[in-house]
Amino acid sequence: MNKDLILDNVTKSFFQGGKQQKVLDGINLKFSPGKWYTIYGVSGSGKTTLLNTIGGIETPDTGYLYFNGSSIYDLPDRKISRWRNRSIGFVFQFFHLIGELNVRQNILLPCRVRGYSPDYNWIARITRVLSIDSLLGRSPATLSGGEMQRTALARALVNKPSFILADEPTGNLDSGNSAKIIKLLEELKEESGAGIILATHERELIETGDEIFEITDGKIKSSKKGE
């Protein structure tokens, strides 16, 4: 079964300062499970908008998003949400943890929404690797920025999705924890066949990708490692 994610001539604009600014300009990309894609761009270049469009959060002005041959944005909102829960794991730049839930409950939330029993062995593994296994009963308000980021990553991984979309996943971490997260994502890719789509402005992360794309002025160009 073909589970590629395909962006077909996608455009997206926003009004800023009374003017229309095109953030995505005719984007054509194909992502396959089991591969790592790094999207590089400076702050404000459209990386987050691109990830949100890939993940079914941001509706494009024109163009299509296909998964397994189906046009995602032609589906009703309820079905888009169901697809996103089952197939996409998000690591947001600003965490989006729920303050009323503790760390364990935040991690388990995608399972609760999906309505199936979690794989507790998998949860134990990812929380241990991310060094948050001792924080499961804590409130997000008591966590450091790095701890919140690692909790958000565990939540994204809990359903073993087809694709992980990671928006600046190491932006709030020290080098040691950044290396742990990159290693865990690589292991997940090899173990479960998930595709990794990582957006970053950190040039040192570019070497991680199987394929590298740079976004500038709403357009994508393919790059080679080391460029």
N, C-alpha and C positions, 0 to 999 in steps of 0.2 A: 504494500500500500504506500502510495506516494504522500508523504507528510511534509513536503516542502512548503515553506512560506514564500510567497511571491508578491512583490510590489510591482504593479503595472502602471507606469506613467502617473505616479501620485503627485499631486500638488496640494499645498496648504498655505493659506495666507492669514495674517492677523492685522487688525488695525492698531497702529501705534502712532501716537502724536497726530491723530487725524489723517494719517496716511496708511495705505494698504501696503504691508510688507510681505513679500513672498518668502516663506521660511523653507518650504520644500518645493522644488521646481523640476517637475518631470522625473521623479525618482523611479528607476527600474532596478530592482535587486531580487536576488533569489537566495534563500537560506535553506540549508538542508540539515536535518538532524545529524548529530555526531561530528559536527564541525564547529570550529570556534571562529567567530567573526568579530573583529575589532573596528569600531567606528570612531575615528579620531576627528576632533574639531575643537577650536577655541571656545571659551564660554560664550553663549549666545548664538552659536552657529546653527542651532536647530537639532542637536543630538537628541534632546529629550522629546521634542515633538515627533521626531522620526521613530523613536522607540515606542511612544504612545500610539502612534499610527500602526506600527507593526503588531502591537499587542491588543488592538481593538478598543483602545480608550479614546483616541482622537480621530474623529471622522474626517477623511480627506475632502477637499473641495472637489477634486476630480480624481479619477483613477480608481484602481481596484487593489484589494488585498485578497489573495487566494491562499487557502490552506486545504490540502488534500483535494484540490480541484474545485472547491466551493468558494464562492465570493462571499467573504465574511460580512462585509458591510451591507449586503442585500438581505441579511438575516434580521429577524426581529431582535430588539434589544435583549430580551430574555435569553434568546439562543446565543447571542454574542457573549453575554455574561457567562453562560454555561460553558461555551467553548474556551473562553479565557481561563476559567477556573480549572478546567481539565488539561489544557494544553500549554498554558503559559505561566511561568513563574516570574514575578516582577521583583526586582530589587531597586526600590525607589531611592533617589538621591536624598530625600528628606524623610526617609524611614516609613512614615504613615503608620506607626504603631497605635493601637487603641489603648488609651490611658486607663480605661476601666477594667482592662484585662491584664493579667500578669503575663510574664514572658512565655510560660508554657501555653497559655490560652491563645496568645497572639500567634505562636507558631502553629498551633492546631487549627486555627481559624479556617484555612482553605479546606481542610478535611471536613469540618463541621458544615461549611457551606455546600460542599459536594455531597455530604450525607453518607460517608463511608468510614469504616474503622481505620485509624492510622496504622502505619507500620512502625511500631514502637522501637524495634531494633534499629531501623533507619534513623529515627529521631534521636535515639541515644547516641548513635554514631556521629551525626552531624553536630549535635550540641556539644559533644565531647571535643571534636576536632576544632570547633569554633570557640572553645573555652567558655561556653555559657551554660554548661550542665549544672553549675552550682547556683545559677541565677534564676532558675525556672519559676520560683515562687515570688520573685520580685516584681514590683510595679515598674513600668517603663520610666516613670518620673525619677526613679532612683538610679538609673543607669547612666553611664558615660556615653558620649557620642559614639565611640567605637563599639561599646556593648550593644547599643541600639542598632547600629549598622549590622552587626553580626546576628542579632535576633531577626532583623528583617531578611537577611540572607537565608537563615534557617526556615523561615516562613515560606520563602520562595521555593525552597528545595523540597518541602515536605511531601508534595504530591508527585514527585518525580516527573515533572512535566516534559513535554516534547522540546520546549525551548525555554531557556532562562534569558530574560532581558535584564541586563544589569546597567543601571545608570550611575556612573561614577562610584562603583561599589567599594573602592578603597580610599575614597576622598577624605574620610574621617578617621583613618586608621594609621597606626605606626607601621614601619616597614615589616616588622615581624608578623603582625596580624594580617597585613596586606598579602604577604607571601602565603600565609595559611589559606586565605580565601581563594587566591589564584590556584593553589594546589588542589583545594577541594572541588572547585569548578572543573578543573582538568580531570580529576578522578570521576566526577559525575558524568562528564562527557564520555569517558571511556567505559564506565560501568553500565550506564543506562541508555547511552546513545543520544542523550539530549544535545541539542544545538545551543551554543552559547553566543549571545549577541551582546557585546559589551561596548558601552559608549564611554569615552574618556577624553580628557584633555592632557593626560599625563603621557608624554612620549615614551617613557620607559615601559609602558604596558603594551605598546604597539607590537613588540616582538612576540607577544603571546599568541596572536591570532594566526589561524590557518590562512585567512584572507583579511586584508586590511583595506578599509575604505576611509577616505577623508571627505568630510562635508564642508563646503565653502560656498557662501552665497546661495544656499539652497540647493546646490548641485553636489553630486557624488562623483568622486573619481577613485579608481582602484589604485592602490599603492602596493609596493613590494616591501618586504621586511628590510629595515635598514635605510630606507629612503628618508 
